[in-house]
C-alpha cells in the first residue's frame, strides 16, 4: 500500500525503512478541498492517513518477518525499545474508534491498548525514569526532557511496570516503550544505553550528512525538477 516501506541487504547488514507520516510535526496544515474548491486544514484527513499508515507498517512488519524477529529477540532477553508509535506497536492492539480503517493488532510484547482520536498531542515534557531492572537499569532515575507528538491514548490491559510516570513509558523484561522523543539526542542517555558517548552531536551529524549530499548531488538541478513537476 505504501511503497516507501522497504527492506534490503548490503554487506551482510539488513536495512529497513518505514515511513511514519507527518506534516512538519503538524506545524504545516494538511490540506483538503471543500465543495467550493478551497483548501482547508482537515484534521480528520490527518488522522485517517496516520492510522492507515501505522496499520500498514504493522502489516508490513508481519509480512516481511521483521515482527517475528523482534518477538524472537525479546524472547531471548535482548533489549527491544519502541518510541512513540513504536510504543503503540509494541502493544496488543491499536483501535480506530473514528472509523477510518486504521485498527491493527500490535506485536503483543507489552500489555497495552491504544485508541486514536482526532486531536494530536504536541508538547515538551520533562520527566524521570523509574528505577529499572536490567537491561534498562542504567536509565533508572535519570531525568529525560523531550517532546510528545502523537495521536492516541494508551492504557494497560494487564499489570505492567511504568518506566515513566503518567503513562509515558512501560517496561516488561527486555521490552521498553516510551512516548517521549529525544532519548537519542542526549549524550548521557546514549552512554547509559550503549556504554559510550558519541563523538559528535546529532546536529553535527546532520550537518555532515547535508554537506556530503550537497557535495555529490546537483541540488540546483534537483530543485528545478521539483519546481517543474
FENQUIJO-V183103 format. One record per pair of residues at least 12 apart in sequence whose C-alpha atoms are under 8 Angstrom apart, sorted by the first residue. I is the first residue (numbers start at 1). J is the second residue. If there is no record, write none. Layout:
BEGIN
i->I j->J
i->I j->J
END
This chain:
BEGIN
i->1 j->56
i->2 j->53
i->2 j->56
i->4 j->17
i->4 j->18
i->4 j->19
i->5 j->17
i->5 j->18
i->5 j->19
i->5 j->57
i->5 j->60
i->6 j->18
i->18 j->57
i->19 j->53
i->20 j->50
i->20 j->53
i->20 j->54
i->21 j->49
i->21 j->50
i->21 j->53
i->22 j->50
i->25 j->149
i->29 j->41
i->29 j->42
i->30 j->42
i->30 j->43
i->30 j->45
i->30 j->46
i->32 j->45
i->43 j->118
i->43 j->119
i->44 j->118
i->47 j->117
i->47 j->118
i->47 j->151
i->48 j->100
i->48 j->101
i->48 j->102
i->51 j->96
i->51 j->100
i->51 j->101
i->51 j->102
i->51 j->103
i->51 j->116
i->52 j->100
i->52 j->101
i->52 j->102
i->53 j->102
i->54 j->85
i->54 j->102
i->55 j->102
i->55 j->103
i->55 j->104
i->58 j->89
i->58 j->104
i->58 j->105
i->58 j->106
i->67 j->107
i->71 j->107
i->71 j->109
i->74 j->109
i->74 j->174
i->74 j->175
i->77 j->173
i->77 j->174
i->78 j->174
i->79 j->135
i->79 j->174
i->79 j->175
i->79 j->176
i->80 j->174
i->80 j->175
i->80 j->176
i->81 j->175
i->81 j->176
i->81 j->177
i->82 j->176
i->82 j->177
i->82 j->178
i->83 j->177
i->83 j->178
i->83 j->179
i->83 j->180
i->83 j->181
i->84 j->148
i->84 j->149
i->84 j->150
i->84 j->177
i->84 j->178
i->84 j->179
i->84 j->180
i->84 j->181
i->85 j->150
i->85 j->179
i->86 j->177
i->87 j->169
i->87 j->176
i->87 j->177
i->87 j->178
i->87 j->179
i->88 j->106
i->88 j->112
i->88 j->113
i->88 j->114
i->88 j->154
i->88 j->177
i->89 j->106
i->89 j->107
i->90 j->106
i->90 j->107
i->90 j->108
i->90 j->109
i->90 j->110
i->90 j->112
i->90 j->177
i->91 j->106
i->91 j->107
i->91 j->108
i->91 j->109
i->91 j->110
i->91 j->111
i->91 j->112
i->91 j->113
i->91 j->114
i->92 j->105
i->92 j->106
i->92 j->107
i->92 j->108
i->92 j->109
i->92 j->110
i->92 j->111
i->92 j->112
i->92 j->113
i->93 j->105
i->93 j->106
i->93 j->108
i->93 j->112
i->93 j->113
i->93 j->114
i->94 j->106
i->94 j->113
i->94 j->114
i->94 j->115
i->94 j->116
i->95 j->113
i->95 j->114
i->95 j->115
i->95 j->116
i->96 j->115
i->96 j->116
i->96 j->117
i->97 j->115
i->97 j->116
i->97 j->117
i->98 j->116
i->98 j->117
i->98 j->118
i->109 j->175
i->110 j->160
i->110 j->170
i->110 j->171
i->110 j->172
i->110 j->175
i->111 j->156
i->111 j->157
i->111 j->158
i->111 j->159
i->111 j->160
i->112 j->154
i->112 j->155
i->112 j->156
i->112 j->157
i->112 j->158
i->113 j->154
i->113 j->155
i->113 j->156
i->113 j->157
i->114 j->152
i->114 j->153
i->114 j->154
i->114 j->155
i->115 j->152
i->115 j->153
i->115 j->154
i->116 j->151
i->116 j->152
i->116 j->153
i->117 j->151
i->117 j->152
i->118 j->151
i->119 j->151
i->120 j->149
i->120 j->150
i->120 j->151
i->120 j->152
i->121 j->148
i->121 j->149
i->121 j->150
i->121 j->151
i->122 j->147
i->122 j->148
i->122 j->149
i->122 j->150
i->123 j->147
i->123 j->148
i->123 j->149
i->124 j->145
i->124 j->146
i->124 j->147
i->124 j->148
i->125 j->145
i->125 j->146
i->125 j->147
i->125 j->148
i->125 j->180
i->126 j->143
i->126 j->144
i->126 j->145
i->126 j->146
i->127 j->143
i->127 j->144
i->127 j->145
i->127 j->164
i->127 j->165
i->128 j->141
i->128 j->142
i->128 j->143
i->128 j->144
i->128 j->164
i->128 j->165
i->129 j->141
i->129 j->142
i->129 j->143
i->129 j->144
i->129 j->163
i->129 j->164
i->129 j->165
i->130 j->162
i->130 j->163
i->130 j->164
i->130 j->165
i->131 j->163
i->132 j->163
i->133 j->173
i->134 j->173
i->134 j->174
i->135 j->173
i->135 j->174
i->136 j->174
i->136 j->193
i->138 j->192
i->138 j->193
i->139 j->189
i->139 j->192
i->139 j->193
i->144 j->183
i->145 j->182
i->146 j->180
i->146 j->181
i->146 j->182
i->146 j->183
i->147 j->180
i->147 j->181
i->147 j->182
i->148 j->179
i->148 j->180
i->148 j->181
i->154 j->167
i->155 j->167
i->160 j->172
i->163 j->176
i->163 j->178
i->164 j->178
i->168 j->180
i->185 j->201
i->185 j->202
i->187 j->201
END
